[in-house]
Amino acid sequence: MPTVNLKDAKADFSGLVEEAIKGEFVTITCHGKPAAVLVSVEAAEIAREVLERKRPGLAAYLRTFPGGEFERNHSPSRDVEL
């Protein structure tokens, strides 16, 4: 994964875009720290799909286990001094 500073990225932006099209991830740094990554459209779409994917909550996950039918305890909670 090539890493370039912001000044060099501005000077050779078209070349960096060509690398991204070929599948490279180009890291752009600002003051020596990674600030952005230039990627192809395909890679960005895959990342977006993964980030937007809804995951089930804990209760839904526990229901997938055998015997996952839980009965709710309707008795009142205990008072606890803290």
N, C-alpha and C positions, 0 to 999 in steps of 0.2 A: 504494500500500500504506500504509494508515494506521499510525501509530506512536503508542502511548500508554504512559505510565509505569504502573507497577504499581498505584499508589494510584488513579489514574483508571480503570484496568481493573477493579479491584474494585468501584468505585462504579457503573460502567455495563456490567457483564459481559453482561447480557442483550442490550444493544444491540450489543455487539461480536460476540456469537454470531450475531445476525441478519445482520451484515455478512459474517461467514464463510460463512453459509448461502448468501448471494447470490454467493459466489465471491471475495470479498476475502480477502487475506492480511493479518491484523492482527498487527503486531509489538508485543510487550510488552517494555518496557525496565525494567531494575532498575539504579538508580544511573547512569542515562544510557547504559547499554550494552545492546544487544539480548540478551534472555534467553530468549524463547520466541516462537513464532508460532502464532496461532490460525487454523486452516484448516477447511474443510468436511470431512466424512467422505470424500467422493469424492476430494478432493485427497490426503488422508492415505493412502487405500488405494492410489492410483496411486504415491505415493512409496514406500510399503512394498513394492509389487511390484517396482519398479525396484531398490531396495536389496537385495532378496532374490534377484534374478536371478543365477544362476550364470554366470560367464563362463569360457570355456575358458582353460586354461593356455597358456604360450608354446609348448610342444611341440605341442599340439593345433592351435594357430593356424598354426604353420609347416607342419603336415601338409596344410593346406588349399591350399597353393601348388602349382602344377603341378610335378611331379617331387619331391613332398614325401616320398618314401620315402628315409629316411636310414639308412645302415649305421653300426652302432656300431663304433668303433675299439676293439678289444680289447687293443691293446698297452699295456704299463704306462706310467704317467705318468713324466715326467722328474723327477729330483731337482733342486730349485732352492734355492740358498742365499739366504736373506733377510737 
